[in-house]
Amino acid sequence: MDADRLVFLAASATTVAGAVIGNERMQQVAKPLIAPSLAVRAWRKRGPDNLETALLVGGLTAAAVGDVLLIDPDDDRRLVQGASSFAVMQAGYTTLLLRHGARPTAPAWLPRLLGWAGAAVLLRTKAPTVAAPLTAYGVTLGAATTLASDPALDKQLFAGAQLFTVSDGLILVRRIFVRNETGRRIAEGVILATYAAAQALLVDGLQALR
């Protein structure tokens, strides 16, 4: 197994464990390595198109910033800043997918549109201080994952899109509905596990488009 993949797996596992047991120091050490390890892999396996490499590595750089900002998932200011960083990543992924002919399909965009509308209402009523920026981020998430769900593309992209949607949806569920400490830790562990798996699948799938 390649060194960058080993770093990714170790960093992801340590981050998830740190979230579940409530050890923020573990996350501070490991979480910032998740996206950079994928960026190293993307660079090492890059194709001849420099713009596509820049979009993918740039997107993962933005994700790394978002990961650091979201180490404390209960700080609303950092949550909004993290969402902004991930919006940059989603824009990069969307651009890459469009360059390879990805198209929206009704089975992909319709449930995302309904989910986005429902989430917007929930945020407006239950978390108004973060509603506007998180609703805006949802547009970028929906665009990228809808395109990645195009059945004409690599199956890794489809799987990654579903996991990313689940992961971000669980952030909303945790933020609004989960109140006890144990539940919040477990939810954060699931969020991080699905996020890491989604990123790996999306990066590998995007590179397979070459």
ChimeraX commands (.cxc) that place a marker at each C-alpha (Angstrom):
marker #1 position 0.00,0.00,0.00 radius 0.5
marker #1 position 1.28,3.46,-0.88 radius 0.5
marker #1 position 2.52,5.73,1.90 radius 0.5
marker #1 position -0.06,8.44,1.18 radius 0.5
marker #1 position -2.87,5.89,1.50 radius 0.5
marker #1 position -1.46,4.63,4.80 radius 0.5
marker #1 position -1.31,8.18,6.13 radius 0.5
marker #1 position -4.88,8.77,5.01 radius 0.5
marker #1 position -6.19,5.61,6.69 radius 0.5
marker #1 position -4.28,6.24,9.91 radius 0.5
marker #1 position -5.32,9.89,10.06 radius 0.5
marker #1 position -8.96,9.04,9.36 radius 0.5
marker #1 position -9.10,6.28,11.96 radius 0.5
marker #1 position -7.41,8.45,14.60 radius 0.5
marker #1 position -9.72,11.37,13.87 radius 0.5
marker #1 position -12.84,9.22,14.18 radius 0.5
marker #1 position -11.57,7.64,17.39 radius 0.5
marker #1 position -10.72,11.06,18.82 radius 0.5
marker #1 position -14.23,12.29,18.09 radius 0.5
marker #1 position -15.93,9.28,19.67 radius 0.5
marker #1 position -13.90,9.36,22.89 radius 0.5
marker #1 position -13.88,13.15,23.07 radius 0.5
marker #1 position -10.11,13.59,22.68 radius 0.5
marker #1 position -9.68,16.83,20.75 radius 0.5
marker #1 position -5.88,16.54,20.81 radius 0.5
marker #1 position -6.06,13.38,18.70 radius 0.5
marker #1 position -8.14,15.25,16.16 radius 0.5
marker #1 position -5.81,18.24,16.17 radius 0.5
marker #1 position -2.92,15.96,15.24 radius 0.5
marker #1 position -4.66,13.65,12.77 radius 0.5
marker #1 position -7.50,15.51,11.07 radius 0.5
marker #1 position -5.30,18.04,9.26 radius 0.5
marker #1 position -3.59,15.11,7.49 radius 0.5
marker #1 position -6.71,13.65,5.83 radius 0.5
marker #1 position -7.10,15.99,2.87 radius 0.5
marker #1 position -3.34,16.64,2.36 radius 0.5
marker #1 position -2.67,12.89,2.12 radius 0.5
marker #1 position -5.29,12.71,-0.63 radius 0.5
marker #1 position -3.76,15.76,-2.29 radius 0.5
marker #1 position -0.36,14.05,-2.32 radius 0.5
marker #1 position -1.98,11.03,-3.94 radius 0.5
marker #1 position -3.72,13.24,-6.50 radius 0.5
marker #1 position -0.46,14.97,-7.33 radius 0.5
marker #1 position 1.48,11.73,-7.56 radius 0.5
marker #1 position -1.08,10.19,-9.91 radius 0.5
marker #1 position -1.77,13.40,-11.83 radius 0.5
marker #1 position -2.49,13.41,-15.53 radius 0.5
marker #1 position -1.26,15.76,-18.26 radius 0.5
marker #1 position -3.95,18.41,-17.67 radius 0.5
marker #1 position -2.44,20.95,-15.27 radius 0.5
marker #1 position -5.75,22.75,-14.75 radius 0.5
marker #1 position -7.48,19.58,-13.58 radius 0.5
marker #1 position -4.63,18.84,-11.20 radius 0.5
marker #1 position -4.87,22.39,-9.84 radius 0.5
marker #1 position -8.63,22.10,-9.37 radius 0.5
marker #1 position -8.35,18.82,-7.48 radius 0.5
marker #1 position -5.37,19.74,-5.33 radius 0.5
marker #1 position -6.82,23.21,-4.74 radius 0.5
marker #1 position -10.12,21.70,-3.69 radius 0.5
marker #1 position -8.38,19.40,-1.25 radius 0.5
marker #1 position -6.39,22.32,0.13 radius 0.5
marker #1 position -9.65,24.13,0.83 radius 0.5
marker #1 position -10.96,20.93,2.45 radius 0.5
marker #1 position -7.89,20.80,4.69 radius 0.5
marker #1 position -8.64,24.32,5.90 radius 0.5
marker #1 position -12.24,23.32,6.51 radius 0.5
marker #1 position -11.16,20.23,8.42 radius 0.5
marker #1 position -9.06,22.31,10.80 radius 0.5
marker #1 position -11.84,24.82,11.33 radius 0.5
marker #1 position -14.33,22.05,12.14 radius 0.5
marker #1 position -12.24,20.24,14.74 radius 0.5
marker #1 position -14.62,21.84,17.23 radius 0.5
marker #1 position -17.99,21.12,15.59 radius 0.5
marker #1 position -19.91,23.07,18.22 radius 0.5
marker #1 position -18.37,26.48,17.47 radius 0.5
marker #1 position -20.86,28.13,15.12 radius 0.5
marker #1 position -18.39,30.75,13.92 radius 0.5
marker #1 position -15.93,28.08,12.85 radius 0.5
marker #1 position -18.78,25.99,11.43 radius 0.5
marker #1 position -19.65,28.82,9.04 radius 0.5
marker #1 position -16.00,29.39,8.13 radius 0.5
marker #1 position -15.55,25.67,7.54 radius 0.5
marker #1 position -18.62,25.56,5.30 radius 0.5
marker #1 position -17.13,28.40,3.25 radius 0.5
marker #1 position -13.92,26.41,2.78 radius 0.5
marker #1 position -15.84,23.33,1.73 radius 0.5
marker #1 position -17.88,25.41,-0.71 radius 0.5
marker #1 position -14.61,26.18,-2.49 radius 0.5
marker #1 position -13.83,22.46,-2.61 radius 0.5
marker #1 position -17.29,21.63,-3.95 radius 0.5
marker #1 position -16.90,24.28,-6.65 radius 0.5
marker #1 position -13.64,22.69,-7.72 radius 0.5
marker #1 position -15.19,19.22,-7.86 radius 0.5
marker #1 position -18.17,20.58,-9.79 radius 0.5
marker #1 position -15.89,22.17,-12.36 radius 0.5
marker #1 position -13.96,18.94,-12.82 radius 0.5
marker #1 position -17.15,16.94,-13.26 radius 0.5
marker #1 position -18.54,19.39,-15.81 radius 0.5
marker #1 position -15.29,19.23,-17.77 radius 0.5
marker #1 position -15.83,15.49,-18.07 radius 0.5
marker #1 position -19.40,15.74,-19.26 radius 0.5
marker #1 position -21.25,15.02,-16.01 radius 0.5
marker #1 position -24.94,15.81,-16.23 radius 0.5
marker #1 position -27.68,16.09,-13.60 radius 0.5
marker #1 position -30.33,13.39,-13.54 radius 0.5
marker #1 position -33.73,13.57,-11.90 radius 0.5
marker #1 position -33.04,10.66,-9.48 radius 0.5
marker #1 position -30.02,12.64,-8.24 radius 0.5
marker #1 position -31.24,16.23,-8.16 radius 0.5
marker #1 position -34.83,15.78,-7.03 radius 0.5
marker #1 position -34.18,14.24,-3.59 radius 0.5
marker #1 position -31.33,16.68,-3.05 radius 0.5
marker #1 position -33.56,19.62,-3.88 radius 0.5
marker #1 position -36.22,18.38,-1.46 radius 0.5
marker #1 position -33.60,17.69,1.21 radius 0.5
marker #1 position -32.05,21.12,0.73 radius 0.5
marker #1 position -35.44,22.83,1.04 radius 0.5
marker #1 position -36.26,20.87,4.19 radius 0.5
marker #1 position -32.86,21.62,5.68 radius 0.5
marker #1 position -33.26,25.32,4.91 radius 0.5
marker #1 position -36.54,25.41,6.82 radius 0.5
marker #1 position -35.05,23.52,9.76 radius 0.5
marker #1 position -32.06,25.82,9.91 radius 0.5
marker #1 position -34.22,28.91,9.70 radius 0.5
marker #1 position -36.40,27.77,12.61 radius 0.5
marker #1 position -33.91,25.89,14.80 radius 0.5
marker #1 position -30.51,27.49,14.05 radius 0.5
marker #1 position -31.13,30.94,12.55 radius 0.5
marker #1 position -27.63,32.24,13.30 radius 0.5
marker #1 position -26.09,29.79,10.83 radius 0.5
marker #1 position -29.04,29.32,8.48 radius 0.5
marker #1 position -28.02,31.60,5.61 radius 0.5
marker #1 position -24.40,30.43,5.13 radius 0.5
marker #1 position -25.20,26.75,5.60 radius 0.5
marker #1 position -28.13,26.96,3.20 radius 0.5
marker #1 position -25.83,28.59,0.65 radius 0.5
marker #1 position -23.25,25.85,1.19 radius 0.5
marker #1 position -25.99,23.30,0.55 radius 0.5
marker #1 position -26.31,24.62,-2.99 radius 0.5
marker #1 position -22.64,23.82,-3.70 radius 0.5
marker #1 position -22.95,20.41,-2.05 radius 0.5
marker #1 position -26.05,19.60,-4.07 radius 0.5
marker #1 position -24.45,20.68,-7.35 radius 0.5
marker #1 position -21.30,18.63,-6.87 radius 0.5
marker #1 position -22.97,15.49,-5.57 radius 0.5
marker #1 position -25.72,15.61,-8.19 radius 0.5
marker #1 position -23.13,15.67,-10.97 radius 0.5
marker #1 position -21.04,12.98,-9.25 radius 0.5
marker #1 position -24.14,10.77,-9.20 radius 0.5
marker #1 position -24.33,10.71,-13.01 radius 0.5
marker #1 position -24.63,6.96,-13.79 radius 0.5
marker #1 position -22.45,7.41,-16.85 radius 0.5
marker #1 position -19.44,8.14,-14.63 radius 0.5
marker #1 position -17.22,6.03,-12.38 radius 0.5
marker #1 position -19.12,4.17,-9.65 radius 0.5
marker #1 position -16.71,5.50,-7.04 radius 0.5
marker #1 position -18.05,8.97,-7.74 radius 0.5
marker #1 position -21.61,7.82,-7.16 radius 0.5
marker #1 position -20.70,6.17,-3.86 radius 0.5
marker #1 position -18.66,9.16,-2.73 radius 0.5
marker #1 position -21.50,11.54,-3.57 radius 0.5
marker #1 position -23.98,9.59,-1.45 radius 0.5
marker #1 position -21.60,9.37,1.50 radius 0.5
marker #1 position -20.78,13.07,1.35 radius 0.5
marker #1 position -24.49,13.89,1.31 radius 0.5
marker #1 position -25.09,11.62,4.30 radius 0.5
marker #1 position -22.13,13.08,6.18 radius 0.5
marker #1 position -23.24,16.67,5.72 radius 0.5
marker #1 position -26.84,15.79,6.46 radius 0.5
marker #1 position -25.75,14.27,9.75 radius 0.5
marker #1 position -24.02,17.53,10.66 radius 0.5
marker #1 position -27.44,19.17,10.55 radius 0.5
marker #1 position -29.06,16.34,12.52 radius 0.5
marker #1 position -26.35,16.53,15.18 radius 0.5
marker #1 position -26.51,20.33,15.36 radius 0.5
marker #1 position -30.28,20.47,15.84 radius 0.5
marker #1 position -31.51,17.21,17.34 radius 0.5
marker #1 position -28.74,15.42,19.29 radius 0.5
marker #1 position -28.41,16.85,22.78 radius 0.5
marker #1 position -26.65,14.35,25.06 radius 0.5
marker #1 position -22.86,14.26,25.06 radius 0.5
marker #1 position -22.46,10.58,24.24 radius 0.5
marker #1 position -24.84,10.84,21.30 radius 0.5
marker #1 position -23.04,13.90,19.97 radius 0.5
marker #1 position -19.68,12.14,20.12 radius 0.5
marker #1 position -20.99,9.06,18.32 radius 0.5
marker #1 position -22.69,11.23,15.71 radius 0.5
marker #1 position -19.47,13.15,15.13 radius 0.5
marker #1 position -17.60,9.89,14.69 radius 0.5
marker #1 position -20.08,8.74,12.04 radius 0.5
marker #1 position -19.89,12.14,10.32 radius 0.5
marker #1 position -16.12,11.96,10.13 radius 0.5
marker #1 position -16.03,8.32,9.00 radius 0.5
marker #1 position -18.47,8.92,6.17 radius 0.5
marker #1 position -16.69,12.15,5.23 radius 0.5
marker #1 position -13.29,10.49,4.98 radius 0.5
marker #1 position -14.65,7.60,2.93 radius 0.5
marker #1 position -16.48,10.03,0.65 radius 0.5
marker #1 position -13.37,12.07,0.02 radius 0.5
marker #1 position -11.30,9.01,-0.86 radius 0.5
marker #1 position -13.95,7.72,-3.26 radius 0.5
marker #1 position -14.45,11.10,-4.91 radius 0.5
marker #1 position -10.74,11.74,-5.38 radius 0.5
marker #1 position -10.13,8.29,-6.84 radius 0.5
marker #1 position -13.23,8.63,-9.01 radius 0.5
marker #1 position -12.23,12.05,-10.30 radius 0.5
marker #1 position -8.81,10.78,-11.22 radius 0.5
marker #1 position -10.35,7.80,-13.00 radius 0.5
marker #1 position -12.10,10.24,-15.38 radius 0.5
marker #1 position -8.83,11.01,-17.16 radius 0.5
marker link #1:1,2 radius 0.2
marker link #1:2,3 radius 0.2
marker link #1:3,4 radius 0.2
marker link #1:4,5 radius 0.2
marker link #1:5,6 radius 0.2
marker link #1:6,7 radius 0.2
marker link #1:7,8 radius 0.2
marker link #1:8,9 radius 0.2
marker link #1:9,10 radius 0.2
marker link #1:10,11 radius 0.2
marker link #1:11,12 radius 0.2
marker link #1:12,13 radius 0.2
marker link #1:13,14 radius 0.2
marker link #1:14,15 radius 0.2
marker link #1:15,16 radius 0.2
marker link #1:16,17 radius 0.2
marker link #1:17,18 radius 0.2
marker link #1:18,19 radius 0.2
marker link #1:19,20 radius 0.2
marker link #1:20,21 radius 0.2
marker link #1:21,22 radius 0.2
marker link #1:22,23 radius 0.2
marker link #1:23,24 radius 0.2
marker link #1:24,25 radius 0.2
marker link #1:25,26 radius 0.2
marker link #1:26,27 radius 0.2
marker link #1:27,28 radius 0.2
marker link #1:28,29 radius 0.2
marker link #1:29,30 radius 0.2
marker link #1:30,31 radius 0.2
marker link #1:31,32 radius 0.2
marker link #1:32,33 radius 0.2
marker link #1:33,34 radius 0.2
marker link #1:34,35 radius 0.2
marker link #1:35,36 radius 0.2
marker link #1:36,37 radius 0.2
marker link #1:37,38 radius 0.2
marker link #1:38,39 radius 0.2
marker link #1:39,40 radius 0.2
marker link #1:40,41 radius 0.2
marker link #1:41,42 radius 0.2
marker link #1:42,43 radius 0.2
marker link #1:43,44 radius 0.2
marker link #1:44,45 radius 0.2
marker link #1:45,46 radius 0.2
marker link #1:46,47 radius 0.2
marker link #1:47,48 radius 0.2
marker link #1:48,49 radius 0.2
marker link #1:49,50 radius 0.2
marker link #1:50,51 radius 0.2
marker link #1:51,52 radius 0.2
marker link #1:52,53 radius 0.2
marker link #1:53,54 radius 0.2
marker link #1:54,55 radius 0.2
marker link #1:55,56 radius 0.2
marker link #1:56,57 radius 0.2
marker link #1:57,58 radius 0.2
marker link #1:58,59 radius 0.2
marker link #1:59,60 radius 0.2
marker link #1:60,61 radius 0.2
marker link #1:61,62 radius 0.2
marker link #1:62,63 radius 0.2
marker link #1:63,64 radius 0.2
marker link #1:64,65 radius 0.2
marker link #1:65,66 radius 0.2
marker link #1:66,67 radius 0.2
marker link #1:67,68 radius 0.2
marker link #1:68,69 radius 0.2
marker link #1:69,70 radius 0.2
marker link #1:70,71 radius 0.2
marker link #1:71,72 radius 0.2
marker link #1:72,73 radius 0.2
marker link #1:73,74 radius 0.2
marker link #1:74,75 radius 0.2
marker link #1:75,76 radius 0.2
marker link #1:76,77 radius 0.2
marker link #1:77,78 radius 0.2
marker link #1:78,79 radius 0.2
marker link #1:79,80 radius 0.2
marker link #1:80,81 radius 0.2
marker link #1:81,82 radius 0.2
marker link #1:82,83 radius 0.2
marker link #1:83,84 radius 0.2
marker link #1:84,85 radius 0.2
marker link #1:85,86 radius 0.2
marker link #1:86,87 radius 0.2
marker link #1:87,88 radius 0.2
marker link #1:88,89 radius 0.2
marker link #1:89,90 radius 0.2
marker link #1:90,91 radius 0.2
marker link #1:91,92 radius 0.2
marker link #1:92,93 radius 0.2
marker link #1:93,94 radius 0.2
marker link #1:94,95 radius 0.2
marker link #1:95,96 radius 0.2
marker link #1:96,97 radius 0.2
marker link #1:97,98 radius 0.2
marker link #1:98,99 radius 0.2
marker link #1:99,100 radius 0.2
marker link #1:100,101 radius 0.2
marker link #1:101,102 radius 0.2
marker link #1:102,103 radius 0.2
marker link #1:103,104 radius 0.2
marker link #1:104,105 radius 0.2
marker link #1:105,106 radius 0.2
marker link #1:106,107 radius 0.2
marker link #1:107,108 radius 0.2
marker link #1:108,109 radius 0.2
marker link #1:109,110 radius 0.2
marker link #1:110,111 radius 0.2
marker link #1:111,112 radius 0.2
marker link #1:112,113 radius 0.2
marker link #1:113,114 radius 0.2
marker link #1:114,115 radius 0.2
marker link #1:115,116 radius 0.2
marker link #1:116,117 radius 0.2
marker link #1:117,118 radius 0.2
marker link #1:118,119 radius 0.2
marker link #1:119,120 radius 0.2
marker link #1:120,121 radius 0.2
marker link #1:121,122 radius 0.2
marker link #1:122,123 radius 0.2
marker link #1:123,124 radius 0.2
marker link #1:124,125 radius 0.2
marker link #1:125,126 radius 0.2
marker link #1:126,127 radius 0.2
marker link #1:127,128 radius 0.2
marker link #1:128,129 radius 0.2
marker link #1:129,130 radius 0.2
marker link #1:130,131 radius 0.2
marker link #1:131,132 radius 0.2
marker link #1:132,133 radius 0.2
marker link #1:133,134 radius 0.2
marker link #1:134,135 radius 0.2
marker link #1:135,136 radius 0.2
marker link #1:136,137 radius 0.2
marker link #1:137,138 radius 0.2
marker link #1:138,139 radius 0.2
marker link #1:139,140 radius 0.2
marker link #1:140,141 radius 0.2
marker link #1:141,142 radius 0.2
marker link #1:142,143 radius 0.2
marker link #1:143,144 radius 0.2
marker link #1:144,145 radius 0.2
marker link #1:145,146 radius 0.2
marker link #1:146,147 radius 0.2
marker link #1:147,148 radius 0.2
marker link #1:148,149 radius 0.2
marker link #1:149,150 radius 0.2
marker link #1:150,151 radius 0.2
marker link #1:151,152 radius 0.2
marker link #1:152,153 radius 0.2
marker link #1:153,154 radius 0.2
marker link #1:154,155 radius 0.2
marker link #1:155,156 radius 0.2
marker link #1:156,157 radius 0.2
marker link #1:157,158 radius 0.2
marker link #1:158,159 radius 0.2
marker link #1:159,160 radius 0.2
marker link #1:160,161 radius 0.2
marker link #1:161,162 radius 0.2
marker link #1:162,163 radius 0.2
marker link #1:163,164 radius 0.2
marker link #1:164,165 radius 0.2
marker link #1:165,166 radius 0.2
marker link #1:166,167 radius 0.2
marker link #1:167,168 radius 0.2
marker link #1:168,169 radius 0.2
marker link #1:169,170 radius 0.2
marker link #1:170,171 radius 0.2
marker link #1:171,172 radius 0.2
marker link #1:172,173 radius 0.2
marker link #1:173,174 radius 0.2
marker link #1:174,175 radius 0.2
marker link #1:175,176 radius 0.2
marker link #1:176,177 radius 0.2
marker link #1:177,178 radius 0.2
marker link #1:178,179 radius 0.2
marker link #1:179,180 radius 0.2
marker link #1:180,181 radius 0.2
marker link #1:181,182 radius 0.2
marker link #1:182,183 radius 0.2
marker link #1:183,184 radius 0.2
marker link #1:184,185 radius 0.2
marker link #1:185,186 radius 0.2
marker link #1:186,187 radius 0.2
marker link #1:187,188 radius 0.2
marker link #1:188,189 radius 0.2
marker link #1:189,190 radius 0.2
marker link #1:190,191 radius 0.2
marker link #1:191,192 radius 0.2
marker link #1:192,193 radius 0.2
marker link #1:193,194 radius 0.2
marker link #1:194,195 radius 0.2
marker link #1:195,196 radius 0.2
marker link #1:196,197 radius 0.2
marker link #1:197,198 radius 0.2
marker link #1:198,199 radius 0.2
marker link #1:199,200 radius 0.2
marker link #1:200,201 radius 0.2
marker link #1:201,202 radius 0.2
marker link #1:202,203 radius 0.2
marker link #1:203,204 radius 0.2
marker link #1:204,205 radius 0.2
marker link #1:205,206 radius 0.2
marker link #1:206,207 radius 0.2
marker link #1:207,208 radius 0.2
marker link #1:208,209 radius 0.2
marker link #1:209,210 radius 0.2
view
